[in-house]
Amino acid sequence: MEESPGARALYDELRALENRARTARIRSGEQYSRRDVAKQAKGDPKTLGNLLNKWLSDDWDTATTPAPNSETHLLNVIEVWCTWSGEEFTGDTRRSWATLLDEAQPRRARAQSDRTRALASTGAGTDPFDQVIRDLAGLVRDELRDELDGLQVYRPYPLPVCGRAAPKDDVLGMYRRTPAGRLVILGESGSGKSVLALRLARELIDNHTAGAPVPVVFALRTWNEPTTGWRQWLAGTLAERYPQLRGQRNGHITLARELVNHDRILPVLDGLDELPPKLRAAALRQLPSDGPVIVTSTTEGYTAAVEAAGPVPGATEITLSEIDNRELARYLPQSSAADWTSVVEPPDSRNPAATAVREALRTPLMITLAREVHRANPSQLLEVAADGGCAAVERNLLNEFIPAVYSEALREPQRKRRRSSREWHIKDEEDRETTLRYVRALAKLAAEDRSGGILAWWRLYATVPRGFRALAIGAFYLFAGLVAAALAQGAYSWTGGSDINVLLLSLPAVAAGAVFRAVQALRDETLPAPVYVRLRFRGRFAKVCMKSVAVLLIAKSSLLPVKAAANATGLGDVLMLAVVISWGLGLAIAGTYMLRQFLEAPLKLDAVPSTPATLAAARHSLFLVSAIALVSTTLGLGGAAVAAFHYAQWALMVVAFAAPARVATAVLSTAYGRFCFVTRPYFALTGRLPWPMVDFLDDAACRGVLRQVGPVYVFHHDLLLQALLDGSSSSRQDAIGREDDLGDDLGDGRAPGAGVRKGGTEEPSAT
């Protein structure tokens, strides 16, 4: 190894850590290899594995020092080793290893690194993430603005819930007074924890400065802690929400993972209590021991997790306060044109109905529901309270919210947020039944364990029964096969053939292929994410062309045994046909490889992601990928046919048959293809959701039933979700539920409401 200050220390520390990880791995009955380490570290197993062999050679004299540009790869490997050996990998650990790596560099490289850091500290523009951070901050700012506007938080003003923790409702000042920016927001269900976290993130992004991390809100309910590491989950969620961050800058490390690794993201973790109880303590243990972080949870859920795992280290805990009667009397009259006097200022303060109403309207959630449900006649709340007290008022607000928001067309502020062309509102009894059935279906889907409480168009495929998946995919491939056979018959007839009925001879192969794909669909559990790609040639043309030539030669050699056998037996016609087909196959595969290498995820962060926009981008990418499959197949086999015109008839038949089959495979390998040909037909045919389901999701978000979080949706609140699952939003909906058991229709055999991620042991948490 090249002698330099600290090189031997780095080598010894890496070897010692690897030995501890190897020992722990073997004791647990698992195998250990450096390629497995590289794979777990999200690197190329062969490339990164070879680098590890060079860095950690058994002989010190032959080992090499990791270069500065390998820091991300090395730190990912160290994180894997720490996980396997049961050691903590905190921010301090990361910085210590980064310092060791820096001190191990030759003096010239270390001096250059010092100059780079100095320039960065003076704002000289050498921060490699500077532009990405600026773009991401602008995108998050727009996203938070839209979400807060959708929740009508500023209509007429945000309800003060912090009490003494934030005098004059100064949430930014409250946060800046916390040590190291670590804050835990506690409160009962519906007390406004999530809204406060959104407001705080908005304040932080509005006051964002160079070098500061970007606050991003994450729904903790989507974190599967036993299978996904802390940083891996953060990076994966970022990449799913902002597809532009899927681009790779250094090897196989995504831009999202680099932002997380370099602590450029401030995680705002919403809903610790929404995790299953057994995972809350494990999640707390995974949180970094230093660095800024914001967590929200119900008091009950957090207390139970702390008893098992201890509190968030160094964090300040605040508990949100209830809305008092004076604030309620000031807020409701300003929030709508209705007369709230009888509710907030009863003439007889000893009126038990008025007291029950005020008791129910002590949280921001219930106040918001009351404003929407009883905006025409607030005095109805007193009638409800007289019959059943505070609990009856809360049930009434939750059950009547859906019919109330769909009873009229979208208002002008809501239309401005709409990204689709169609809206739903109840005009008659039939519309009421249909709309409520759709919303109940959404609730059932959000309650699925596999969904993690979110509604994403590409994830709905997993909720389709396997039998329907197999039927739809088999039918699709059968249709593609029949089209392929018909085209092959046409090519044969067009070139003068008349002795063979190609269509009839192809039917057994077509049927067998369709059955094979249907059976495969029964066992397939993969869930492809949306693809967002574009073509880019600049800077990679020569390298891709060289690799494509190698792919061509390898693919062309696949028929060497056939050629050898034909040459040995003297079958000249078979030999010539094998040569033609091998060239065609090689050109088709190499062409596909070449064009797909020119595809990349766009890195420009220029638009707030939404479901309609995500769907449009995935559609465009699907057309691009399908066109590549079609063009490469046609040019490859067609080009070979031109090169050997004597066998053009058979080559054209192969092209005609292969092109539809390859396009069909390309279509159903993507999320958008499965959505179009499996998911949407299933829900439309069974009446669970309308055919334009994305428009329905967008309309529900505009009405406040759902919240948009990037390209996915979540229910406005878990209490609302639970009300839809446990009961009905009206007596008529009870009848609908008895006639149409959604649980049986979805094929899961569970009772309504089963499997819902509840906030605590007794009630769901705030969203």
Secondary structure, DSSP 8 states (H G I E B T S, - for coil): ----TTHHHHHHHHHHHHHHHHHHHHHTT----HHHHHHHTTS-HHHHHHHHHHHT-SSGGG-----GGGHHHHHHHHHHHHHHHT----HHHHHHHHHHHHHTS-HHHHHHHHHHHHHHHTT-S--TTHHHHHHHHHHHHHHHHHHHHHTTTTSS------GGGSGGG-HHHHHHTSGGGEEEEEESTTSSHHHHHHHHHHHHHHT--TT--EEEEEEGGG--TTTS-HHHHHHHHHHHHSGGGG-EEETTEEHHHHHHHTT-EEEEEE-GGGS-HHHHHHHHHHS-SSS-EEEEEEHHHHHHHHHHH---TT-EEEE-----HHHHHHHHHHH-SS--HHHHS-S-TT-HHHHHHHHHTTSHHHHHHHHHHTSS-TTHHHHHHHHHHHHHHHHHHHHHHHHHHTSS---HHHHHH--SS------SHHHHHHHHHHHHHHHHHHTSGGGTT-B-TTTGGGGS-HHHHHHHHHHHHHHHHHHHHHHHHHHHHHTT--S--HHHHHHHHHHHHHHHHHHHHHH----------EE--TTTHHHHHHHHHHHHHHHHGGGHHHHHHHHHHT-HHHHHHHHHHHHHHHHHHHHHHHHHHTEE------S---HHHHHHHHHHHHHHHHHHHHHHHHHHHHHHHHHTGGGHHHHHHHHHHHHHHHHHHHHHTSHHHHIIIIIHHHHHHTTSS-SSHHHHHHHHHHTTSEEEETTEEEES-HHHHHHHHHS-SSHHHHHHHHHS-HHHHTT----TTTT---SSSSS----
